[in-house]
Amino acid sequence: MKEFRLRLSISPAELLLYYRGEASVLLATARDGTSVQMPARLLRPHVTTKGVNGAFLLRCDERNRFLSLERIGD
């Protein structure tokens, strides 16, 4: 299993791009410098009125298939 620690700070205005279908993929840089690309739909459980903010742990299998995305802090 692969794990990527991410710090996300996405405003409500930016999230509208995903909900409108204008953007479907999120690009982020993990703390170790690895570039990570994931479907924006994975953020839905983490959306608040302030957007998506905080530290997250993305887990993937050996083929880089999504397993989980959990919030691990602010």
Residue frames as qw, qx, qy, qz and C-alpha x, y, z in Angstrom:
[[0.000, 0.889, 0.458, 0.000, 0.00, 0.00, 0.00],
 [0.394, 0.284, -0.012, 0.874, 1.17, 3.53, -0.80],
 [0.227, -0.806, -0.464, 0.288, 0.41, 6.53, 1.40],
 [0.324, 0.437, 0.108, 0.832, 0.57, 10.20, 0.52],
 [0.236, -0.635, -0.467, 0.568, 0.28, 12.97, 3.09],
 [0.218, 0.540, 0.387, 0.715, -1.37, 16.04, 1.62],
 [0.051, -0.464, -0.372, 0.802, -2.13, 19.55, 2.83],
 [0.152, 0.526, 0.652, 0.525, -5.23, 20.81, 1.02],
 [0.009, 0.506, 0.299, -0.809, -6.61, 24.33, 1.00],
 [0.087, 0.311, 0.699, 0.638, -9.43, 24.64, -1.51],
 [0.207, 0.140, 0.249, -0.936, -11.84, 27.56, -1.30],
 [0.503, 0.455, 0.651, -0.341, -15.60, 27.23, -1.85],
 [0.445, 0.734, -0.145, -0.493, -15.20, 29.17, -5.12],
 [0.117, 0.478, -0.829, -0.265, -12.60, 26.68, -6.38],
 [0.341, 0.086, 0.920, -0.173, -14.84, 23.77, -5.40],
 [0.565, 0.570, 0.259, -0.537, -17.58, 25.17, -7.64],
 [0.335, 0.572, -0.614, -0.428, -15.37, 24.38, -10.63],
 [0.028, -0.129, 0.991, -0.007, -15.49, 20.72, -9.66],
 [0.370, 0.374, 0.729, -0.438, -19.22, 20.68, -8.99],
 [0.492, 0.653, -0.017, -0.575, -19.99, 22.43, -12.29],
 [0.896, 0.233, 0.345, 0.155, -17.92, 19.85, -14.13],
 [0.345, 0.912, -0.219, 0.031, -15.38, 22.43, -15.31],
 [0.124, 0.594, -0.771, 0.192, -12.66, 20.47, -13.52],
 [0.920, -0.178, -0.211, -0.279, -12.74, 16.78, -12.67],
 [0.851, 0.027, -0.333, 0.404, -9.20, 16.08, -11.46],
 [0.378, -0.917, 0.125, -0.023, -7.37, 17.47, -8.48],
 [0.718, 0.397, -0.347, 0.454, -3.60, 17.90, -8.64],
 [0.518, -0.837, 0.127, -0.123, -1.74, 18.13, -5.35],
 [0.470, 0.541, -0.616, 0.327, 1.80, 17.78, -4.07],
 [0.829, -0.440, -0.338, 0.074, 2.39, 15.37, -1.22],
 [0.425, -0.883, 0.190, 0.060, 4.64, 16.41, 1.66],
 [0.729, -0.297, 0.458, 0.412, 7.48, 14.33, 0.20],
 [0.035, 0.543, -0.410, -0.732, 7.25, 16.24, -3.11],
 [0.247, 0.173, 0.903, 0.305, 5.37, 13.55, -5.04],
 [0.374, 0.079, -0.208, -0.900, 2.76, 14.89, -7.48],
 [0.229, 0.244, 0.919, -0.208, -0.62, 13.28, -6.90],
 [0.364, -0.009, -0.378, -0.851, -3.61, 13.31, -9.23],
 [0.094, 0.247, 0.930, -0.255, -7.02, 12.14, -8.05],
 [0.097, -0.569, -0.640, -0.508, -10.67, 12.50, -9.02],
 [0.114, -0.328, 0.217, -0.912, -12.21, 15.60, -7.44],
 [0.698, -0.384, -0.373, -0.476, -15.24, 13.53, -6.37],
 [0.684, -0.127, -0.613, 0.375, -13.10, 12.06, -3.60],
 [0.125, 0.182, -0.341, 0.914, -13.29, 15.41, -1.79],
 [0.440, -0.481, -0.420, -0.631, -17.08, 15.35, -1.33],
 [0.679, -0.519, -0.510, 0.102, -17.08, 13.84, 2.18],
 [0.560, -0.277, -0.236, 0.744, -14.63, 16.52, 3.31],
 [0.097, 0.486, 0.253, 0.831, -16.36, 19.64, 1.96],
 [0.198, -0.581, -0.565, 0.551, -17.45, 22.25, 4.51],
 [0.180, 0.934, 0.304, -0.043, -18.84, 25.75, 4.10],
 [0.195, -0.861, 0.329, 0.334, -15.21, 26.94, 4.13],
 [0.577, 0.598, -0.520, -0.198, -14.15, 24.55, 1.36],
 [0.967, -0.100, -0.185, 0.147, -11.67, 21.75, 1.95],
 [0.083, 0.811, -0.448, 0.368, -8.85, 22.55, 4.33],
 [0.736, -0.537, 0.375, -0.168, -6.46, 20.48, 6.39],
 [0.029, -0.494, 0.859, 0.131, -4.07, 17.56, 6.34],
 [0.898, 0.149, 0.039, -0.411, -5.15, 14.38, 4.61],
 [0.372, -0.357, 0.842, 0.158, -3.83, 10.87, 4.13],
 [0.748, 0.404, -0.228, -0.474, -4.42, 9.35, 0.70],
 [0.548, -0.273, 0.790, 0.042, -3.99, 5.58, 0.48],
 [0.683, 0.482, -0.335, -0.435, -3.57, 3.71, -2.81],
 [0.954, -0.091, 0.280, 0.051, -2.84, 0.13, -3.72],
 [0.588, -0.340, 0.487, 0.549, 0.32, -0.99, -5.52],
 [0.400, 0.420, 0.595, 0.557, -1.28, -0.05, -8.87],
 [0.060, -0.039, -0.079, 0.994, -2.06, 3.45, -7.58],
 [0.334, -0.504, -0.635, -0.481, -5.79, 2.72, -7.31],
 [0.289, -0.501, 0.232, -0.782, -7.63, 4.71, -4.68],
 [0.443, -0.227, -0.842, 0.208, -8.26, 3.01, -1.34],
 [0.319, -0.781, -0.502, 0.193, -9.10, 5.86, 1.04],
 [0.218, 0.513, -0.085, 0.826, -8.79, 9.56, 1.76],
 [0.517, -0.675, -0.505, 0.148, -8.99, 10.55, 5.40],
 [0.023, -0.869, 0.136, -0.475, -8.58, 13.81, 7.20],
 [0.773, -0.156, -0.445, 0.423, -5.74, 13.59, 9.73],
 [0.405, -0.470, -0.283, 0.731, -5.56, 17.13, 11.04],
 [0.162, 0.924, 0.237, -0.251, -5.91, 20.84, 10.49]]
